[in-house]
Amino acid sequence: MNRDEPPPLPAPGDGKRGVDGHIGYLLRQAAHVQRQRLEAGLGELGLTAPQFTVLTMLEAYPGHSNADLARLALLTPQTMSVIVANLLRAGLVARRAHAVHGRIRQIALTEEGRRRLDAAKARVADWEDGMMAGLADEHRATIRHWLAGLARGAAETAPRSSGPEPP
């Protein structure tokens, strides 16, 4: 190796990319790996990771508007509009008027959307099982509780408004 060349980069999980690394970086690194695997596996079903997220949120919380879905899926309203437009074009979701508030358009899974989501969830479940292989049930539960707690903490400390403070 030439003295002017930098040393080789550590592999994921090694050095500061491993247990000695900053927790934020480790979370980002894990999220990156998860996103790559999702994109590869879901791509075969004609879905992206954000589309899978939206379909999953629609199944869990049916009948919401674009704005509601954006908050649930942690996406911007603009991004949600693009995703929903693509899902509408693909026939995976449909819009209908709200029963009481006619201006609000609710989004629901179509039968094809439900079939595609079921296939995607099976792939994701297999991958998640593989990811957690070798961990005892109590460790799996601890990881889930810890991640949910991080999300709750972030939501509790996030700024509520970008406007001026009330007097």
PyMOL commands that set and color helices and strands:
alter all, ss='L'
color gray80, all
select helices_A, chain A and resi 15-17+23-43+49-60+66-73+77-89+111-131+137-157
alter helices_A, ss='H'
color red, helices_A
select strands_A, chain A and resi 93-97+105-109
alter strands_A, ss='S'
color yellow, strands_A
deselect
rebuild
show_as cartoon
